[in-house]
């Protein structure tokens, strides 16, 4: 599952060049990827790879629970380091201890 944003075009290019993604182009400029299909964030938890611009909607406690190897491009609790205010609070607490 590749969602637009957060360098998704770069990820698409890497997958195409690695041979893991072989597009079939239609006459009407459509493009299909055999073995890949779009999935909805809120309802589909059966995926192997999820790339999205934000971590909203990722159910970390459900990753790899269905016997699948699953990978997402976000880390649980990343906002403690990736937002300026939380980074400041955590660095301040670290240096004060």
N, CA, C and O atoms as a GROMACS GRO file, in nm:
protein
  388
    1UNK      N    1   0.085  -0.115   0.000
    1UNK     CA    2   0.000   0.000   0.000
    1UNK      C    3   0.091   0.123   0.000
    1UNK      O    4   0.166   0.145   0.095
    2UNK      N    5   0.084   0.202  -0.105
    2UNK     CA    6   0.161   0.326  -0.114
    2UNK      C    7   0.065   0.442  -0.119
    2UNK      O    8  -0.015   0.453  -0.212
    3UNK      N    9   0.072   0.528  -0.021
    3UNK     CA   10  -0.011   0.647  -0.018
    3UNK      C   11   0.072   0.765  -0.069
    3UNK      O   12   0.192   0.771  -0.041
    4UNK      N   13   0.011   0.858  -0.143
    4UNK     CA   14   0.084   0.974  -0.193
    4UNK      C   15   0.142   1.057  -0.079
    4UNK      O   16   0.081   1.069   0.028
    5UNK      N   17   0.259   1.114  -0.102
    5UNK     CA   18   0.323   1.198  -0.002
    5UNK      C   19   0.441   1.129   0.062
    5UNK      O   20   0.459   1.008   0.047
    6UNK      N   21   0.523   1.205   0.133
    6UNK     CA   22   0.638   1.152   0.208
    6UNK      C   23   0.732   1.072   0.117
    6UNK      O   24   0.775   0.962   0.151
    7UNK      N   25   0.762   1.129   0.000
    7UNK     CA   26   0.852   1.067  -0.098
    7UNK      C   27   0.801   0.935  -0.155
    7UNK      O   28   0.881   0.846  -0.185
    8UNK      N   29   0.669   0.920  -0.169
    8UNK     CA   30   0.614   0.795  -0.221
    8UNK      C   31   0.660   0.767  -0.364
    8UNK      O   32   0.674   0.651  -0.401
    9UNK      N   33   0.683   0.871  -0.444
    9UNK     CA   34   0.731   0.849  -0.581
    9UNK      C   35   0.870   0.788  -0.580
    9UNK      O   36   0.902   0.704  -0.665
   10UNK      N   37   0.954   0.829  -0.486
   10UNK     CA   38   1.087   0.771  -0.475
   10UNK      C   39   1.077   0.622  -0.441
   10UNK      O   40   1.148   0.540  -0.498
   11UNK      N   41   0.989   0.587  -0.348
   11UNK     CA   42   0.970   0.448  -0.308
   11UNK      C   43   0.920   0.367  -0.428
   11UNK      O   44   0.964   0.254  -0.450
   12UNK      N   45   0.827   0.425  -0.505
   12UNK     CA   46   0.775   0.358  -0.624
   12UNK      C   47   0.888   0.332  -0.724
   12UNK      O   48   0.896   0.223  -0.781
   13UNK      N   49   0.977   0.429  -0.745
   13UNK     CA   50   1.090   0.412  -0.836
   13UNK      C   51   1.185   0.302  -0.788
   13UNK      O   52   1.232   0.221  -0.868
   14UNK      N   53   1.212   0.299  -0.658
   14UNK     CA   54   1.300   0.196  -0.602
   14UNK      C   55   1.239   0.058  -0.624
   14UNK      O   56   1.308  -0.035  -0.664
   15UNK      N   57   1.109   0.044  -0.598
   15UNK     CA   58   1.042  -0.085  -0.617
   15UNK      C   59   1.043  -0.127  -0.763
   15UNK      O   60   1.063  -0.245  -0.793
   16UNK      N   61   1.021  -0.032  -0.854
   16UNK     CA   62   1.024  -0.063  -0.997
   16UNK      C   63   1.163  -0.108  -1.041
   16UNK      O   64   1.176  -0.207  -1.112
   17UNK      N   65   1.267  -0.036  -0.998
   17UNK     CA   66   1.404  -0.070  -1.039
   17UNK      C   67   1.452  -0.201  -0.979
   17UNK      O   68   1.537  -0.268  -1.037
   18UNK      N   69   1.399  -0.238  -0.863
   18UNK     CA   70   1.440  -0.363  -0.799
   18UNK      C   71   1.372  -0.484  -0.861
   18UNK      O   72   1.408  -0.598  -0.832
   19UNK      N   73   1.272  -0.460  -0.947
   19UNK     CA   74   1.199  -0.570  -1.009
   19UNK      C   75   1.083  -0.620  -0.925
   19UNK      O   76   1.014  -0.714  -0.964
   20UNK      N   77   1.059  -0.556  -0.810
   20UNK     CA   78   0.949  -0.598  -0.723
   20UNK      C   79   0.816  -0.538  -0.767
   20UNK      O   80   0.710  -0.573  -0.715
   21UNK      N   81   0.823  -0.447  -0.862
   21UNK     CA   82   0.703  -0.380  -0.907
   21UNK      C   83   0.714  -0.365  -1.058
   21UNK      O   84   0.790  -0.282  -1.107
   22UNK      N   85   0.640  -0.444  -1.130
   22UNK     CA   86   0.645  -0.439  -1.276
   22UNK      C   87   0.513  -0.385  -1.329
   22UNK      O   88   0.415  -0.459  -1.339
   23UNK      N   89   0.509  -0.256  -1.363
   23UNK     CA   90   0.382  -0.197  -1.406
   23UNK      C   91   0.340  -0.246  -1.544
   23UNK      O   92   0.423  -0.273  -1.630
   24UNK      N   93   0.209  -0.257  -1.563
   24UNK     CA   94   0.150  -0.284  -1.693
   24UNK      C   95   0.071  -0.160  -1.730
   24UNK      O   96  -0.027  -0.126  -1.664
   25UNK      N   97   0.112  -0.094  -1.836
   25UNK     CA   98   0.048   0.031  -1.878
   25UNK      C   99  -0.062   0.001  -1.979
   25UNK      O  100  -0.040  -0.072  -2.076
   26UNK      N  101  -0.180   0.059  -1.954
   26UNK     CA  102  -0.292   0.041  -2.045
   26UNK      C  103  -0.294   0.147  -2.154
   26UNK      O  104  -0.217   0.243  -2.149
   27UNK      N  105  -0.382   0.129  -2.252
   27UNK     CA  106  -0.394   0.224  -2.362
   27UNK      C  107  -0.447   0.360  -2.316
   27UNK      O  108  -0.424   0.461  -2.382
   28UNK      N  109  -0.517   0.363  -2.205
   28UNK     CA  110  -0.579   0.487  -2.156
   28UNK      C  111  -0.495   0.554  -2.046
   28UNK      O  112  -0.550   0.624  -1.961
   29UNK      N  113  -0.363   0.533  -2.049
   29UNK     CA  114  -0.271   0.589  -1.950
   29UNK      C  115  -0.292   0.533  -1.809
   29UNK      O  116  -0.238   0.586  -1.712
   30UNK      N  117  -0.368   0.426  -1.798
   30UNK     CA  118  -0.384   0.363  -1.668
   30UNK      C  119  -0.260   0.278  -1.640
   30UNK      O  120  -0.185   0.244  -1.732
   31UNK      N  121  -0.242   0.245  -1.516
   31UNK     CA  122  -0.125   0.167  -1.478
   31UNK      C  123  -0.167   0.068  -1.370
   31UNK      O  124  -0.226   0.107  -1.270
   32UNK      N  125  -0.136  -0.058  -1.391
   32UNK     CA  126  -0.168  -0.162  -1.293
   32UNK      C  127  -0.039  -0.230  -1.250
   32UNK      O  128   0.056  -0.240  -1.328
   33UNK      N  129  -0.036  -0.278  -1.128
   33UNK     CA  130   0.079  -0.347  -1.074
   33UNK      C  131   0.036  -0.485  -1.028
   33UNK      O  132  -0.029  -0.498  -0.924
   34UNK      N  133   0.070  -0.590  -1.105
   34UNK     CA  134   0.029  -0.726  -1.066
   34UNK      C  135   0.081  -0.761  -0.926
   34UNK      O  136   0.198  -0.739  -0.895
   35UNK      N  137  -0.006  -0.814  -0.844
   35UNK     CA  138   0.031  -0.850  -0.708
   35UNK      C  139   0.016  -0.735  -0.609
   35UNK      O  140   0.029  -0.755  -0.488
   36UNK      N  141  -0.012  -0.617  -0.660
   36UNK     CA  142  -0.031  -0.499  -0.574
   36UNK      C  143  -0.173  -0.449  -0.597
   36UNK      O  144  -0.221  -0.446  -0.710
   37UNK      N  145  -0.238  -0.410  -0.492
   37UNK     CA  146  -0.370  -0.351  -0.507
   37UNK      C  147  -0.389  -0.244  -0.402
   37UNK      O  148  -0.334  -0.253  -0.292
   38UNK      N  149  -0.468  -0.141  -0.436
   38UNK     CA  150  -0.491  -0.035  -0.338
   38UNK      C  151  -0.570  -0.087  -0.219
   38UNK      O  152  -0.653  -0.177  -0.231
   39UNK      N  153  -0.544  -0.029  -0.104
   39UNK     CA  154  -0.613  -0.070   0.017
   39UNK      C  155  -0.652   0.054   0.096
   39UNK      O  156  -0.584   0.157   0.089
   40UNK      N  157  -0.758   0.044   0.170
   40UNK     CA  158  -0.807   0.154   0.251
   40UNK      C  159  -0.741   0.148   0.388
   40UNK      O  160  -0.736   0.041   0.451
   41UNK      N  161  -0.689   0.260   0.436
   41UNK     CA  162  -0.621   0.266   0.566
   41UNK      C  163  -0.707   0.218   0.681
   41UNK      O  164  -0.658   0.149   0.771
   42UNK      N  165  -0.833   0.253   0.680
   42UNK     CA  166  -0.916   0.232   0.798
   42UNK      C  167  -0.973   0.090   0.807
   42UNK      O  168  -1.010   0.045   0.915
   43UNK      N  169  -0.980   0.020   0.695
   43UNK     CA  170  -1.046  -0.109   0.697
   43UNK      C  171  -0.955  -0.225   0.662
   43UNK      O  172  -0.983  -0.339   0.701
   44UNK      N  173  -0.847  -0.200   0.590
   44UNK     CA  174  -0.763  -0.311   0.545
   44UNK      C  175  -0.637  -0.322   0.629
   44UNK      O  176  -0.551  -0.234   0.624
   45UNK      N  177  -0.626  -0.427   0.704
   45UNK     CA  178  -0.506  -0.449   0.784
   45UNK      C  179  -0.421  -0.562   0.727
   45UNK      O  180  -0.319  -0.599   0.786
   46UNK      N  181  -0.461  -0.617   0.613
   46UNK     CA  182  -0.386  -0.725   0.549
   46UNK      C  183  -0.297  -0.667   0.440
   46UNK      O  184  -0.338  -0.659   0.324
   47UNK      N  185  -0.177  -0.628   0.477
   47UNK     CA  186  -0.081  -0.571   0.384
   47UNK      C  187   0.058  -0.620   0.424
   47UNK      O  188   0.079  -0.665   0.536
   48UNK      N  189   0.151  -0.612   0.330
   48UNK     CA  190   0.289  -0.645   0.361
   48UNK      C  191   0.372  -0.519   0.381
   48UNK      O  192   0.465  -0.516   0.461
   49UNK      N  193   0.337  -0.415   0.307
   49UNK     CA  194   0.415  -0.292   0.308
   49UNK      C  195   0.320  -0.174   0.302
   49UNK      O  196   0.236  -0.166   0.213
   50UNK      N  197   0.332  -0.082   0.398
   50UNK     CA  198   0.246   0.038   0.400
   50UNK      C  199   0.336   0.161   0.408
   50UNK      O  200   0.418   0.174   0.498
   51UNK      N  201   0.319   0.251   0.310
   51UNK     CA  202   0.395   0.376   0.306
   51UNK      C  203   0.294   0.488   0.302
   51UNK      O  204   0.216   0.499   0.207
   52UNK      N  205   0.295   0.573   0.403
   52UNK     CA  206   0.201   0.684   0.408
   52UNK      C  207   0.270   0.809   0.462
   52UNK      O  208   0.371   0.800   0.531
   53UNK      N  209   0.213   0.926   0.430
   53UNK     CA  210   0.276   1.051   0.472
   53UNK      C  211   0.267   1.079   0.622
   53UNK      O  212   0.352   1.151   0.676
   54UNK      N  213   0.168   1.026   0.689
   54UNK     CA  214   0.154   1.049   0.833
   54UNK      C  215   0.130   0.915   0.903
   54UNK      O  216   0.097   0.815   0.838
   55UNK      N  217   0.147   0.913   1.032
   55UNK     CA  218   0.129   0.788   1.106
   55UNK      C  219  -0.015   0.765   1.150
   55UNK      O  220  -0.046   0.662   1.209
   56UNK      N  221  -0.102   0.861   1.122
   56UNK     CA  222  -0.243   0.846   1.158
   56UNK      C  223  -0.304   0.724   1.093
   56UNK      O  224  -0.285   0.701   0.974
   57UNK      N  225  -0.377   0.646   1.169
   57UNK     CA  226  -0.446   0.529   1.116
   57UNK      C  227  -0.363   0.401   1.122
   57UNK      O  228  -0.416   0.293   1.092
   58UNK      N  229  -0.236   0.410   1.158
   58UNK     CA  230  -0.155   0.288   1.170
   58UNK      C  231  -0.182   0.227   1.307
   58UNK      O  232  -0.163   0.291   1.410
   59UNK      N  233  -0.227   0.105   1.306
   59UNK     CA  234  -0.256   0.034   1.431
   59UNK      C  235  -0.134  -0.051   1.465
   59UNK      O  236  -0.124  -0.167   1.425
   60UNK      N  237  -0.042   0.008   1.540
   60UNK     CA  238   0.085  -0.059   1.570
   60UNK      C  239   0.067  -0.191   1.642
   60UNK      O  240   0.144  -0.284   1.621
   61UNK      N  241  -0.034  -0.200   1.727
   61UNK     CA  242  -0.056  -0.324   1.800
   61UNK      C  243  -0.108  -0.437   1.712
   61UNK      O  244  -0.110  -0.552   1.754
   62UNK      N  245  -0.150  -0.405   1.590
   62UNK     CA  246  -0.202  -0.506   1.498
   62UNK      C  247  -0.101  -0.547   1.391
   62UNK      O  248  -0.129  -0.637   1.312
   63UNK      N  249   0.016  -0.483   1.388
   63UNK     CA  250   0.116  -0.515   1.285
   63UNK      C  251   0.166  -0.658   1.306
   63UNK      O  252   0.204  -0.696   1.417
   64UNK      N  253   0.166  -0.734   1.201
   64UNK     CA  254   0.213  -0.873   1.196
   64UNK      C  255   0.131  -0.968   1.284
   64UNK      O  256   0.180  -1.074   1.323
   65UNK      N  257   0.008  -0.933   1.314
   65UNK     CA  258  -0.078  -1.019   1.396
   65UNK      C  259  -0.152  -1.124   1.313
   65UNK      O  260  -0.204  -1.220   1.368
   66UNK      N  261  -0.156  -1.107   1.181
   66UNK     CA  262  -0.231  -1.199   1.094
   66UNK      C  263  -0.142  -1.304   1.029
   66UNK      O  264  -0.182  -1.366   0.931
   67UNK      N  265  -0.021  -1.323   1.081
   67UNK     CA  266   0.070  -1.419   1.022
   67UNK      C  267   0.147  -1.364   0.903
   67UNK      O  268   0.222  -1.437   0.838
   68UNK      N  269   0.128  -1.235   0.874
   68UNK     CA  270   0.199  -1.171   0.764
   68UNK      C  271   0.319  -1.095   0.818
   68UNK      O  272   0.317  -1.046   0.931
   69UNK      N  273   0.423  -1.085   0.738
   69UNK     CA  274   0.533  -0.996   0.772
   69UNK      C  275   0.493  -0.858   0.721
   69UNK      O  276   0.475  -0.839   0.601
   70UNK      N  277   0.479  -0.762   0.812
   70UNK     CA  278   0.431  -0.630   0.776
   70UNK      C  279   0.534  -0.524   0.811
   70UNK      O  280   0.604  -0.533   0.912
   71UNK      N  281   0.542  -0.423   0.725
   71UNK     CA  282   0.636  -0.314   0.742
   71UNK      C  283   0.565  -0.182   0.716
   71UNK      O  284   0.493  -0.168   0.618
   72UNK      N  285   0.585  -0.084   0.805
   72UNK     CA  286   0.532   0.050   0.786
   72UNK      C  287   0.647   0.150   0.795
   72UNK      O  288   0.753   0.118   0.850
   73UNK      N  289   0.627   0.270   0.741
   73UNK     CA  290   0.736   0.369   0.738
   73UNK      C  291   0.732   0.465   0.856
   73UNK      O  292   0.788   0.574   0.848
   74UNK      N  293   0.668   0.428   0.963
   74UNK     CA  294   0.665   0.510   1.084
   74UNK      C  295   0.695   0.422   1.205
   74UNK      O  296   0.670   0.302   1.202
   75UNK      N  297   0.746   0.482   1.308
   75UNK     CA  298   0.778   0.412   1.432
   75UNK      C  299   0.681   0.458   1.539
   75UNK      O  300   0.653   0.578   1.552
   76UNK      N  301   0.630   0.365   1.616
   76UNK     CA  302   0.538   0.400   1.724
   76UNK      C  303   0.605   0.496   1.821
   76UNK      O  304   0.717   0.472   1.865
   77UNK      N  305   0.538   0.604   1.854
   77UNK     CA  306   0.591   0.703   1.947
   77UNK      C  307   0.692   0.798   1.887
   77UNK      O  308   0.762   0.869   1.961
   78UNK      N  309   0.701   0.802   1.755
   78UNK     CA  310   0.802   0.887   1.690
   78UNK      C  311   0.784   1.035   1.719
   78UNK      O  312   0.879   1.112   1.706
   79UNK      N  313   0.665   1.077   1.757
   79UNK     CA  314   0.642   1.220   1.780
   79UNK      C  315   0.725   1.272   1.898
   79UNK      O  316   0.744   1.393   1.911
   80UNK      N  317   0.774   1.182   1.982
   80UNK     CA  318   0.863   1.227   2.090
   80UNK      C  319   0.994   1.282   2.038
   80UNK      O  320   1.063   1.357   2.107
   81UNK      N  321   1.030   1.245   1.917
   81UNK     CA  322   1.155   1.294   1.857
   81UNK      C  323   1.132   1.378   1.732
   81UNK      O  324   1.216   1.461   1.698
   82UNK      N  325   1.021   1.360   1.664
   82UNK     CA  326   1.003   1.425   1.534
   82UNK      C  327   0.924   1.555   1.537
   82UNK      O  328   0.913   1.622   1.435
   83UNK      N  329   0.870   1.592   1.651
   83UNK     CA  330   0.809   1.725   1.661
   83UNK      C  331   0.902   1.812   1.746
   83UNK      O  332   0.960   1.765   1.844
   84UNK      N  333   0.914   1.936   1.709
   84UNK     CA  334   1.011   2.025   1.776
   84UNK      C  335   0.982   2.041   1.925
   84UNK      O  336   1.074   2.041   2.006
   85UNK      N  337   0.855   2.056   1.959
   85UNK     CA  338   0.823   2.077   2.101
   85UNK      C  339   0.856   1.953   2.184
   85UNK      O  340   0.913   1.964   2.292
   86UNK      N  341   0.819   1.834   2.135
   86UNK     CA  342   0.850   1.712   2.210
   86UNK      C  343   0.999   1.682   2.212
   86UNK      O  344   1.051   1.633   2.312
   87UNK      N  345   1.068   1.712   2.103
   87UNK     CA  346   1.212   1.692   2.100
   87UNK      C  347   1.279   1.781   2.205
   87UNK      O  348   1.369   1.736   2.276
   88UNK      N  349   1.236   1.906   2.214
   88UNK     CA  350   1.291   1.999   2.313
   88UNK      C  351   1.267   1.947   2.455
   88UNK      O  352   1.359   1.945   2.537
   89UNK      N  353   1.145   1.906   2.483
   89UNK     CA  354   1.110   1.856   2.617
   89UNK      C  355   1.195   1.735   2.653
   89UNK      O  356   1.246   1.727   2.765
   90UNK      N  357   1.210   1.642   2.560
   90UNK     CA  358   1.286   1.520   2.588
   90UNK      C  359   1.436   1.547   2.601
   90UNK      O  360   1.501   1.490   2.688
   91UNK      N  361   1.491   1.632   2.517
   91UNK     CA  362   1.634   1.666   2.529
   91UNK      C  363   1.661   1.741   2.659
   91UNK      O  364   1.762   1.718   2.726
   92UNK      N  365   1.571   1.831   2.695
   92UNK     CA  366   1.586   1.907   2.820
   92UNK      C  367   1.585   1.811   2.939
   92UNK      O  368   1.669   1.822   3.028
   93UNK      N  369   1.491   1.720   2.940
   93UNK     CA  370   1.482   1.622   3.049
   93UNK      C  371   1.607   1.534   3.053
   93UNK      O  372   1.657   1.501   3.161
   94UNK      N  373   1.657   1.496   2.936
   94UNK     CA  374   1.778   1.413   2.931
   94UNK      C  375   1.897   1.486   2.991
   94UNK      O  376   1.972   1.429   3.070
   95UNK      N  377   1.916   1.612   2.953
   95UNK     CA  378   2.033   1.686   3.002
   95UNK      C  379   2.019   1.729   3.147
   95UNK      O  380   2.120   1.757   3.212
   96UNK      N  381   1.900   1.736   3.201
   96UNK     CA  382   1.881   1.773   3.342
   96UNK      C  383   1.898   1.654   3.436
   96UNK      O  384   1.911   1.673   3.557
   97UNK      N  385   1.898   1.533   3.382
   97UNK     CA  386   1.915   1.416   3.470
   97UNK      C  387   2.060   1.377   3.484
   97UNK      O  388   2.092   1.281   3.554
   0.00000   0.00000   0.00000
